[in-house]
Every structure is written in structure tokens, then in C-alpha cells.
Amino acid sequence: MYHGQTTGKGPSHCVQIYQQPPRLLIVHITLPSWADVCSNLCEALQNFFSLACSLVGPSRMSLFSLYMVQNQHECILPFVQVKGNFARLQACISELRLLQREGCFRPQGISLQLAVEDGLQQLKQYSRHVTTGAALTYTSLEITVLTSQPGKEVVKQLEEGLKDTDLVRVRRLQVVEITKGVLGCMDSASPVEEPSSDENSVLGTDIDLQTVDNDVVSMEMFFKAWLHNSGTDQEHVHLLLPSRCLSNISRARDNPMCLKCDLQERLLSPSLLPGTAGGSLRMDDPKGDFSTLYQMASQSSASRYKLQVIKALKSSGVCESLTYGLPFILRPTSCWQLDWDELETNQQHFHALCHSLLKREWLLLAKGEPPSRGHSLREAASTFYVILPSCSATLLVRAVATRELLLPSPFPLLPEDLPADSLRTVESVLDDLELEPTYNPLQVWSHLYPHLSSTFAKPQGQLHPSWESRGLRKAGQLQINRVRARVAPLPMTPAPGRAPKMPAASKASSGVFFPPSTEEEEEMEEEECPSGP
């Protein structure tokens, strides 16, 4: 759990917000496929990290490391803190762009296995050299293998190679196969396919098999999933339905129904990014209701944030001008602490609720009830929400205005008789517009990524203090800057008839660990809560 401070006026206080575990990305793309994937992957990573490093508030990602597996495994970037290290991450992406794109070789069968084991050892050594509080967040690791090979073959290769490896620190092991297709019209915002039951294998931990298209948008959306709160230690929200509300779903009319749900953001608030809030006009301020609810629902607490349904509304009976703030999504919880029967029953009731609301064309009006924070003489103000059903088995929740917030606004009716000349002029202008059936945000871009990247730019002559000058690479004889790996390399098996090339990890002295830089240590100290008031 991450210990951060909420933003807002008044005395600050610590809240416990879920933080993603350290992530290890292993790029397992052989020649000649690398020539087709390189530019898309690098652009997607550049775009993603420009977002992840720019978000204000508590860091959503902790550590990140990247390995490249071609003819051997090579550490391109050792574990670093994501926030505050855009320069390092950008240098890593530049390193990927310079890798050899042409030629052929016979990859070693154990290279992928060694990359996984090397990453685990690297995290273990990193955890020994950080403060006790920070080390608690590095107890598990998520490993993603991005491959151009058939995914099922890579899964079998990992099963065989890692069968004797201790994977107790691996929270998730994921194989993502890059397919040759592209998102022609970019209509889908979710390039990831859910794994089927026969695509999972037991190896102390499940190996998830997914696919992603070989285009920038698909890869970018895949990486953005790392920003979601994917913790399964507890459910986030309890949706409470009155005893007689939708009684056809519940057999027990006398007992209120409690649906246990997980929260998910639909989009990032522009106010969380520098230079995008439009000056003083900050309608989605992080101190607003959405952020408050999301933080409260993400806290480790004996009580959960509750949405108490008050009444049902006709779907056509809510004016769009009365909703405000960012929406968020409710899904059936996947909390591992619930038994399978309770998870299945909860999911069935959730789906039945969506179905019934769609059939009746209803919305729900709910009152937010945050967990109790002790005795207070002041009565807390309530926030109300409208809950909208969806065919995608999710519920969309939006804050809705109350009497105290409403301002008088005149809404005169349109006159019935309009001048014919004005109608013809306006209709002619409208006829010239291109008509689309739906709004697709994937086809609209605001040049946000270049803007965010430019905010990290440093004047020429200033280099990151922890960069090490590297020698000439044999493939291309290019002089580049590389960060030094922080773990002694694992033994490697050279290809027959060829002298072994030392991996990036071996450039460091054997057995020598390079502790986090001063900048990283200061970052970790700032993220921890103060012990005193």
C-alpha cells in the first residue's frame, strides 16, 4: 500500500492508496520482427511515460525495469523509480531505438528464463538498499513478456524453464503476443484480450496469455492499464439497494442487497497534468468529489465506501447539465478474500441489476457514505450520484448537483416561427459538416504527449548524474549513454562457436550493487507519511 497525502486545503492527513507493484518488462522480439515493432513500441512507451511521470499526486507506479531478449538477455534499464525519472526512461527508449534491426541469429533457449531470474534477483537486491518503509511496497513483482513469437509456445517455454525457480515474489506473470494486425479505424480502446481458461497454466503462479496489435494506439492503451488500481486485497465500494428495490433480483425482500464492487477510472483528469487545466478553470480539480471518493474507496479500512441507493429515475429524466466531475466505473469485485461462491453470486446479481435497469430504462440515485473517520462535531456534507447501466456489464457513476449547488438559469423555449432565411443559412452550414455516428476519442489528439515530454527537457550540457558513459556498441559502433545495471549478472551459456557478449548487467563489477541515486532516495522519502502530526 502506498502512503501518500491528499491534496486540499486545511491540515493534511495520510491516506493509504493502492500503489502498483514494481514492473519488469521483457521485450522478447527477435529479428527480423524487431524492425516492424521497434518504432511503434518506442513511441507507445514514450507516450505512456510522459503521462505516468507527469501525473500530480501520489505515484501510481513504483519501480520499472526493462530487459531485451534477442540472442541473449540484456538489462537495458535497471529498476528505477518512475516518478521523477523521465530522463532515464527516455534514455532507455532511445537505447531501444538504436538496437540492431536487421540480420539473423539463433536465439538461446534459456535467455528468456535468465531474464526473469535476473529481474527477480535485481529486485531482491534493490529492496535491501532502500528504507524499510519503501521496501514494504517491493515485496511482489509483475512481469510482462512482450513477444513476437507465438504466445502459447512462449508460455510453454517459461513453464519448462522456470519450473525449478522460486516465483513466490511474482504477483503476476504475463505473456503478451504482438500480432501483425492493426486497428484499422481505431474503434476499440481495449487492445487486450482476456485469457481463456485453457491459456492459463499453473507454475506456482498463473501465466496470463494476451495479445496486442502492432500499432502505437494498441500498445499505448495496454501500458495505460498499469495506471489502474488493480489491487484485489479488498473490494472498493459497497452498492446498497433497499430491501424492496428491484425485488425480482433478490429473493430475500426483507434484507437489503449489498453488491461488492471495484472502482475504475474512465479517463484521466486534465487537472492532474501540467498545462492542461486551462488556467484557473479547473472543473475537475483533484480535490473534487471524484478524487475524494476514489481515494476513500482505495484505502485500507475495516469499513468500505458505500453508495446507498435512494430511488430510481427514468433514464430520460436527468438533465446533462446537472452532472459534474469525472465519471468512474463500477465492476463486480475480484477481491481474493471472498470465497468463490460469494464472488459468483455477487457477479450474477450485479449483471442482473444492469439487465433490469436497461430493460426498465431506469437510472439510480445514490447517496455517498464514506467510512467513518471518528467523532466529529461537524456534520459532513453529502454527495449524490446517478448510476447509469451499460450493456458492457458495468455501471457508470457520475456526481449530480444538489439544491445547494444549483444556480438560477433561464431556459426560454424556442420560438415556433423562425425566419426562413435564417433556417436555410444555418442548415446549409450544417450540411457541409462531416457527420459521424459516434465520437471516437482514439481519433482525436491534442498534442499532449509532445507537450508533456517538453516539460522534462533540460538545457544542453546538463546530464543525469547517474548516467554512465558506455563504450561503442559492436552493432553500429554508436556512442550512447546507458544506466548501469544494479545486480550481478547470472551465468550465461554462449552460442556454439561464438564468444559470449557480456550483457549490460555485467558491465558493473561482479557482486557490486549500486544503491538508488540521491534523487531517488529523496523521492521515496517524500512519498512516505510523516510519523508525527
C-alpha positions in Angstrom: 0.0 0.0 0.0 1.2 3.5 -0.8 1.2 6.1 1.9 0.6 9.5 0.3 -1.0 12.8 1.2 -4.2 14.1 -0.2 -4.3 17.5 -1.8 -6.6 20.1 -0.5 -7.0 22.9 1.9 -6.7 22.6 5.6 -4.5 20.2 7.6 -3.0 17.4 5.5 -3.5 13.8 6.5 -2.2 10.4 5.4 -4.3 8.1 3.3 -3.4 4.7 2.2 -3.8 4.4 -1.5 -3.0 1.3 -3.5 0.2 1.5 -5.5 1.1 -0.8 -8.4 3.9 -3.3 -7.6 7.3 -3.0 -9.4 7.0 -3.9 -13.0 9.5 -5.8 -15.2 9.1 -5.5 -18.9 10.9 -8.1 -21.0 11.0 -7.3 -24.7 11.3 -10.7 -26.4 11.3 -9.8 -30.1 13.7 -11.4 -32.5 14.9 -10.3 -35.9 13.5 -9.6 -38.4 10.3 -8.8 -36.4 12.1 -6.1 -34.4 12.2 -3.8 -37.4 8.4 -3.9 -37.7 7.8 -3.4 -33.9 10.5 -1.1 -32.7 9.1 2.3 -33.8 5.6 1.5 -32.5 6.8 0.1 -29.2 9.2 3.0 -28.6 6.6 5.7 -29.4 4.0 3.9 -27.2 6.5 3.8 -24.3 7.4 7.4 -24.8 3.8 8.5 -24.7 2.9 6.4 -21.7 5.8 7.5 -19.5 5.2 11.2 -20.4 1.8 10.7 -18.8 2.9 8.5 -15.8 5.8 10.9 -14.9 3.6 14.0 -15.2 0.6 13.0 -13.0 0.4 15.0 -9.8 -0.4 13.4 -6.5 0.8 10.0 -5.2 2.9 8.0 -7.7 0.8 5.3 -9.4 3.8 3.3 -10.4 6.7 2.4 -8.1 9.7 0.7 -9.9 10.2 -0.2 -13.5 12.9 -2.2 -15.3 13.3 -3.3 -18.9 15.2 -6.2 -20.4 15.8 -7.1 -24.0 16.0 -10.7 -25.1 17.3 -11.4 -28.6 20.3 -13.6 -29.0 20.9 -13.1 -25.2 19.2 -11.3 -22.3 20.4 -7.8 -21.7 19.3 -5.3 -19.0 18.5 -2.1 -20.8 17.2 -0.3 -17.7 17.7 -1.5 -14.1 14.9 -0.9 -11.5 14.3 2.9 -11.1 11.5 5.0 -9.6 9.2 6.0 -12.4 8.2 9.4 -11.0 11.0 11.9 -11.3 13.0 9.8 -13.7 11.6 10.6 -17.1 15.2 11.4 -18.4 16.3 7.9 -17.5 13.2 6.3 -19.1 13.7 8.4 -22.2 17.3 7.3 -22.4 16.2 3.7 -22.2 13.7 4.2 -25.0 16.5 5.8 -27.1 18.6 2.7 -26.4 15.8 0.5 -27.8 15.7 2.6 -31.0 19.4 2.0 -31.5 19.3 -1.8 -31.3 20.1 -3.8 -34.4 17.1 -4.1 -36.7 18.5 -6.3 -39.5 20.3 -9.6 -39.6 19.6 -13.0 -38.2 20.8 -15.1 -35.3 19.8 -18.2 -33.4 18.4 -17.2 -30.0 19.4 -19.1 -27.0 16.6 -21.1 -25.4 17.4 -20.1 -21.9 17.7 -16.3 -22.5 14.1 -15.6 -21.5 14.4 -17.7 -18.4 17.6 -15.9 -17.4 15.9 -12.5 -17.9 13.1 -13.4 -15.5 15.5 -14.8 -12.9 17.9 -11.8 -13.3 15.0 -9.4 -12.8 13.9 -11.2 -9.6 17.4 -11.1 -8.2 17.7 -7.4 -9.1 14.5 -6.5 -7.2 15.7 -8.6 -4.2 19.0 -6.6 -4.1 17.2 -3.3 -4.7 14.9 -4.0 -1.7 17.9 -4.5 0.6 19.2 -1.0 -0.1 16.1 1.1 0.5 14.4 2.3 3.6 12.2 -0.2 5.5 9.0 1.7 4.7 9.7 1.7 0.9 10.8 -1.9 0.9 7.4 -3.0 2.0 6.0 -1.9 -1.4 8.5 -4.0 -3.2 7.5 -7.5 -1.9 6.0 -8.6 -5.2 6.7 -8.2 -8.9 4.7 -8.1 -12.0 6.5 -9.5 -15.1 5.3 -8.8 -18.7 6.9 -10.6 -21.6 6.2 -8.8 -24.8 6.9 -11.2 -27.6 6.7 -11.6 -31.4 6.7 -15.4 -31.1 3.5 -17.5 -30.8 2.3 -16.8 -27.3 1.4 -20.4 -26.4 4.9 -21.5 -27.3 6.5 -18.8 -25.1 4.2 -19.9 -22.2 5.4 -23.5 -22.5 9.0 -22.3 -22.7 8.5 -20.3 -19.4 6.8 -23.3 -17.8 9.7 -25.6 -18.6 12.4 -23.1 -17.8 11.1 -21.8 -14.6 9.7 -25.0 -13.0 12.6 -25.0 -10.5 12.6 -21.3 -9.9 11.2 -19.7 -6.8 8.4 -17.4 -8.0 6.9 -16.6 -4.6 7.7 -12.9 -5.2 5.9 -12.9 -8.6 2.5 -11.4 -8.3 1.7 -11.9 -12.0 3.5 -13.4 -15.0 2.0 -12.2 -18.3 2.9 -13.1 -21.9 1.7 -10.6 -24.5 1.9 -11.7 -28.1 2.2 -8.9 -30.6 0.0 -9.6 -33.6 0.5 -8.3 -37.1 -3.0 -6.8 -37.4 -3.6 -3.1 -36.8 -6.6 -1.2 -35.5 -7.8 0.0 -39.0 -10.2 2.7 -37.8 -9.1 2.6 -34.2 -12.6 1.9 -33.0 -11.5 -0.1 -30.0 -10.0 1.4 -26.8 -9.1 -2.0 -25.4 -6.4 -3.9 -27.3 -6.0 -6.6 -24.7 -7.9 -9.9 -24.9 -8.9 -11.7 -21.7 -7.2 -15.0 -21.4 -9.3 -18.1 -21.7 -9.2 -20.9 -19.1 -7.0 -23.1 -21.3 -4.5 -20.4 -21.7 -3.5 -20.3 -18.1 -1.0 -22.7 -16.6 0.0 -23.3 -13.0 3.6 -22.7 -12.3 3.4 -21.5 -8.7 1.7 -18.6 -10.3 -0.6 -18.4 -13.3 0.8 -17.3 -16.7 -1.7 -15.0 -18.5 -1.6 -15.0 -22.3 -2.9 -11.9 -24.1 -2.5 -10.3 -27.5 -1.9 -6.7 -28.6 -1.9 -5.3 -32.1 1.3 -3.9 -33.6 0.3 -0.3 -33.6 1.0 2.7 -31.3 -2.6 3.1 -30.0 -3.0 -0.5 -29.0 0.4 -0.7 -27.2 -0.2 2.7 -25.6 -3.6 1.6 -24.2 -2.0 -1.7 -22.9 0.6 0.2 -20.9 -2.0 2.7 -19.6 -3.7 -0.2 -17.9 -0.7 -0.1 -15.5 -2.2 3.2 -14.1 -5.4 1.5 -12.9 -6.0 0.5 -9.3 -5.8 -3.3 -9.9 -5.5 -4.3 -6.2 -7.6 -7.3 -5.2 -6.9 -7.2 -1.5 -10.4 -5.8 -0.8 -13.4 -4.6 -2.6 -13.6 -0.8 -3.1 -17.3 0.1 -2.8 -20.5 -1.4 -1.4 -23.6 -0.6 -3.5 -26.6 -0.9 -1.2 -30.1 -1.5 -2.6 -33.2 -1.0 -0.4 -35.0 -4.2 0.6 -37.9 -3.6 -1.9 -35.8 -2.1 -4.7 -35.7 -4.4 -7.7 -37.1 -7.3 -5.7 -37.2 -9.6 -8.7 -33.4 -9.9 -8.4 -33.2 -10.7 -4.7 -35.2 -13.5 -3.1 -34.8 -12.0 0.3 -37.1 -9.0 0.3 -36.5 -8.2 4.0 -32.8 -7.9 3.8 -31.0 -5.1 1.8 -28.8 -6.2 -1.0 -25.2 -5.3 -0.9 -23.3 -5.6 -4.2 -19.5 -5.5 -3.7 -17.8 -3.5 -6.5 -14.4 -2.3 -7.7 -13.8 1.2 -8.9 -12.1 2.1 -12.1 -11.3 5.4 -13.7 -12.8 6.1 -17.1 -10.3 8.8 -18.0 -7.5 10.9 -16.5 -8.4 14.3 -15.2 -6.8 17.0 -17.2 -6.1 18.9 -13.9 -3.7 16.1 -12.9 -1.4 17.1 -15.8 0.7 20.3 -16.1 -0.5 22.9 -18.5 -3.8 21.2 -19.4 -6.3 22.7 -16.9 -6.9 25.9 -18.9 -5.5 28.4 -16.3 -7.9 28.9 -13.4 -10.8 27.0 -14.9 -10.4 23.6 -13.1 -13.7 21.9 -13.3 -12.1 18.5 -12.5 -9.8 19.6 -9.7 -8.2 16.6 -7.8 -9.8 18.0 -4.6 -13.2 17.3 -6.1 -15.7 14.6 -5.4 -14.3 12.0 -7.8 -10.8 12.1 -6.3 -12.2 12.1 -2.8 -14.4 9.0 -3.5 -11.6 7.2 -5.3 -9.1 7.8 -2.5 -11.5 6.8 0.2 -12.6 3.7 -1.7 -8.9 2.7 -2.2 -7.9 3.0 1.5 -7.3 0.0 3.6 -10.2 0.2 6.1 -12.4 -2.1 8.0 -15.4 -0.2 6.6 -16.0 0.4 2.9 -17.2 3.5 1.0 -21.0 2.9 0.5 -23.3 4.1 -2.2 -26.8 3.9 -0.7 -29.5 3.8 -3.4 -32.3 6.1 -2.6 -34.7 5.9 -5.6 -34.9 5.0 -9.3 -35.2 7.6 -12.0 -36.3 7.5 -15.6 -33.3 7.5 -17.9 -34.7 10.5 -19.8 -35.4 12.4 -16.5 -31.9 13.6 -15.7 -30.6 16.8 -17.4 -27.0 16.5 -18.5 -26.3 20.0 -17.1 -26.8 18.7 -13.6 -24.0 16.2 -13.6 -20.4 17.3 -12.9 -16.9 16.0 -12.4 -15.3 12.9 -13.9 -17.2 9.7 -14.2 -16.0 6.4 -12.8 -16.9 2.8 -13.5 -18.2 0.1 -11.1 -17.5 -3.6 -11.8 -18.2 -6.7 -9.8 -15.3 -7.1 -7.3 -12.5 -9.6 -7.9 -11.3 -9.5 -4.2 -9.4 -12.7 -3.5 -10.5 -12.7 0.1 -14.1 -13.6 -0.9 -14.9 -17.3 -1.5 -15.8 -18.4 -5.0 -19.5 -18.9 -4.2 -19.8 -15.3 -2.9 -17.9 -13.9 -5.9 -20.1 -15.8 -8.3 -23.3 -14.8 -6.6 -22.2 -11.2 -6.4 -21.3 -11.1 -10.1 -24.7 -12.7 -11.0 -26.6 -10.1 -9.0 -24.5 -7.3 -10.5 -25.2 -8.4 -14.0 -28.9 -8.9 -13.2 -29.0 -5.3 -11.9 -27.6 -4.0 -15.2 -30.0 -6.1 -17.2 -33.1 -5.0 -15.2 -32.1 -1.3 -15.3 -31.6 -1.4 -19.1 -34.9 -3.2 -19.6 -36.8 -0.7 -17.4 -34.8 2.3 -18.8 -34.0 3.4 -15.3 -31.2 5.2 -13.5 -30.4 5.0 -9.8 -30.0 7.9 -7.5 -27.5 7.1 -4.7 -26.0 8.9 -1.7 -22.3 8.6 -0.9 -21.5 7.4 2.6 -17.7 7.5 3.3 -16.2 5.3 6.0 -16.4 6.8 9.5 -13.4 8.8 10.5 -14.1 9.1 14.2 -16.2 11.5 16.1 -16.7 15.0 14.6 -18.8 17.9 15.8 -19.4 19.0 12.2 -21.8 17.1 10.0 -20.1 16.1 6.7 -21.7 17.3 3.5 -23.2 14.5 1.4 -22.5 13.9 -2.3 -25.2 12.3 -4.5 -24.6 10.3 -7.7 -26.6 9.0 -10.6 -25.8 5.4 -11.6 -26.2 4.5 -15.3 -26.4 0.9 -16.6 -24.4 -0.4 -19.6 -24.5 -3.3 -21.9 -20.9 -3.9 -21.1 -21.8 -5.3 -17.6 -20.6 -2.1 -15.9 -22.2 0.8 -14.1 -21.2 4.4 -14.8 -21.4 6.7 -11.8 -21.5 10.5 -12.0 -21.9 13.1 -9.3 -25.1 15.0 -9.6 -25.9 18.5 -8.4 -27.9 19.2 -5.2 -30.0 22.2 -4.2 -27.1 24.0 -2.6 -25.0 23.9 -5.7 -27.8 24.9 -8.2 -27.7 28.4 -9.7 -30.7 30.1 -11.3 -30.6 29.7 -15.1 -33.3 30.9 -17.5 -34.2 28.4 -20.2 -36.6 30.2 -22.7 -38.4 28.0 -25.2 -37.5 28.1 -28.8 -39.9 30.3 -30.9 -42.1 28.2 -33.1 -41.8 30.6 -36.2 -38.3 31.2 -37.3 -37.3 33.3 -40.4 -36.9 31.1 -43.4 -33.7 32.8 -44.5 -32.0 32.1 -41.2 -33.1 28.5 -41.3 -31.8 28.0 -44.8 -28.5 29.7 -44.0 -27.9 27.6 -40.8 -29.0 24.3 -42.4 -26.6 24.9 -45.4 -23.7 25.4 -42.9 -24.7 22.2 -41.1 -24.9 20.2 -44.3 -21.3 21.0 -45.0 -20.2 19.3 -41.8 -18.9 15.7 -41.8 -21.3 13.5 -39.9 -20.0 10.7 -37.7 -22.3 8.2 -35.9 -20.3 8.2 -32.7 -17.4 10.1 -31.1 -14.2 8.1 -31.1 -11.6 9.7 -28.8 -8.9 7.5 -30.3 -9.2 9.5 -33.5 -8.8 12.9 -31.7 -5.4 14.0 -30.3 -4.4 17.3 -28.6 -0.6 17.1 -28.9 -0.5 16.4 -25.2 2.4 13.9 -25.4 4.9 16.2 -27.0 3.9 18.9 -24.6 4.4 16.7 -21.5 7.8 15.5 -22.9 8.9 19.0 -23.4 8.3 19.9 -19.8 11.0 17.5 -18.8 13.6 18.8 -21.3 16.8 20.0 -19.7 19.2 22.6 -21.0 22.0 21.3 -23.1 25.1 20.3 -21.1 23.1 19.0 -18.1 23.3 15.3 -17.9 21.7 13.0 -15.3 24.3 12.4 -12.6 23.8 8.7 -12.5 24.3 8.1 -16.2 27.4 6.2 -17.1 29.3 6.6 -20.4 29.2 3.4 -22.3 31.6 2.1 -24.9 30.9 1.6 -28.6 28.3 -1.0 -29.4 29.5 -3.6 -31.9 26.3 -3.3 -33.9 26.7 0.1 -35.5 29.6 1.5 -33.4 27.4 4.1 -31.8 28.3 6.1 -28.7 25.3 6.1 -26.3 24.6 6.8 -22.7 23.4 3.8 -20.6 22.5 3.4 -17.0 24.5 0.9 -15.1 22.7 -2.3 -14.0 22.5 -2.8 -10.3 22.7 -6.6 -10.0 25.5 -9.1 -10.7 24.7 -11.0 -13.9 23.6 -14.6 -14.0 25.9 -17.0 -15.8 25.2 -17.3 -19.5 25.7 -20.1 -22.0 27.5 -18.8 -25.1 26.2 -19.7 -28.5 28.2 -22.5 -30.2 31.3 -21.3 -32.0 30.9 -17.7 -30.8 32.5 -15.8 -27.9 29.9 -14.6 -25.4 29.0 -11.0 -25.4 28.8 -9.5 -21.9 25.3 -8.3 -21.1 24.6 -4.8 -19.8 24.4 -6.2 -16.3 28.0 -7.5 -16.5 29.4 -4.0 -17.0 29.0 -3.5 -13.3 31.6 -5.1 -11.1 30.6 -8.6 -10.1 28.8 -8.7 -6.8 28.6 -4.9 -6.5 25.2 -3.3 -6.0 24.6 0.3 -7.0 22.2 1.9 -4.5 19.5 4.3 -5.5 20.6 7.7 -6.5 20.2 10.7 -4.2 17.3 11.9 -6.3 15.5 8.5 -6.0 16.1 8.4 -2.2 14.7 11.8 -1.8 11.7 10.9 -3.9 11.0 7.8 -1.7 11.3 9.8 1.4 8.8 12.4 0.2 6.3 9.7 -0.7 6.3 8.3 2.9 3.9 9.7 5.5 5.4 11.7 8.3 5.5 9.9 11.7 4.3 13.0 13.6 1.3 15.3 13.2 
